[in-house]
Amino acid sequence: MPNIEAHITGNVWKIEVEVGDTVSEDDEVIILESMKMEIPVESEDDGVVKEIKCAEGDSVNEGDVLIILE
């Protein structure tokens, strides 16, 4: 089961997917805000969103699991 992780420390600005959505490699799934910049997080695998482990406004650290795919 692949996970989508934060590649920087920041705040979850916008979640672009919902549980049950199908995503493809390179699809933008979350936008993080760090140092007043919006940084997109893209899926590294194809799959279906099984669980979203964060909410808009949450603070996340580099390496935190944001989304679990199946």
C-alpha positions as CSV (number, residue, x, y, z in Angstrom):
1,M,0.0,0.0,0.0
2,P,1.7,3.2,-1.1
3,N,1.7,6.3,1.1
4,I,1.9,10.0,0.0
5,E,4.2,11.9,2.4
6,A,4.9,15.5,3.0
7,H,8.3,16.5,1.4
8,I,8.5,19.7,3.4
9,T,7.4,21.0,6.8
10,G,4.4,23.3,6.4
11,N,0.6,23.7,6.8
12,V,-2.0,21.8,4.8
13,W,-3.6,24.6,2.8
14,K,-5.9,22.5,0.5
15,I,-6.8,18.9,0.1
16,E,-7.6,18.2,-3.6
17,V,-8.9,14.6,-3.2
18,E,-11.5,12.6,-1.2
19,V,-11.6,9.1,0.1
20,G,-12.5,6.8,-2.8
21,D,-11.0,9.1,-5.5
22,T,-8.7,7.4,-8.1
23,V,-5.4,9.1,-8.5
24,S,-2.6,8.7,-11.1
25,E,1.1,9.2,-10.7
26,D,1.9,13.0,-10.7
27,D,-1.7,14.0,-9.8
28,E,-1.8,16.9,-7.4
29,V,-3.4,15.7,-4.2
30,I,-2.6,18.3,-1.5
31,I,-1.3,21.8,-1.4
32,L,1.0,22.7,1.5
33,E,1.8,26.3,2.5
34,S,5.3,27.0,3.7
35,M,7.0,30.4,4.1
36,K,4.0,32.0,2.3
37,M,4.5,29.7,-0.8
38,E,2.0,27.1,-2.0
39,I,3.8,23.8,-2.7
40,P,1.8,21.0,-4.4
41,V,2.2,17.4,-3.2
42,E,1.8,14.9,-6.0
43,S,1.0,11.2,-6.0
44,E,4.0,9.0,-6.8
45,D,1.8,6.0,-7.6
46,D,-1.5,5.1,-9.2
47,G,-4.2,4.1,-6.7
48,V,-7.4,4.8,-4.9
49,V,-7.5,7.1,-1.9
50,K,-8.1,4.9,1.1
51,E,-7.5,7.3,4.0
52,I,-6.6,11.0,4.4
53,K,-4.4,11.4,7.5
54,C,-4.5,15.2,7.7
55,A,-7.0,18.1,7.6
56,E,-6.8,21.5,6.1
57,G,-5.0,23.8,8.5
58,D,-3.0,21.0,10.1
59,S,0.8,21.5,10.6
60,V,2.8,18.6,9.1
61,N,6.5,17.7,9.1
62,E,8.7,16.4,6.4
63,G,8.0,12.7,6.1
64,D,4.5,12.7,7.7
65,V,2.1,10.4,5.9
66,L,-0.7,12.6,4.4
67,I,-2.6,10.0,2.3
68,I,-2.8,6.2,2.1
69,L,-3.6,4.7,-1.3
70,E,-4.7,1.2,-2.1
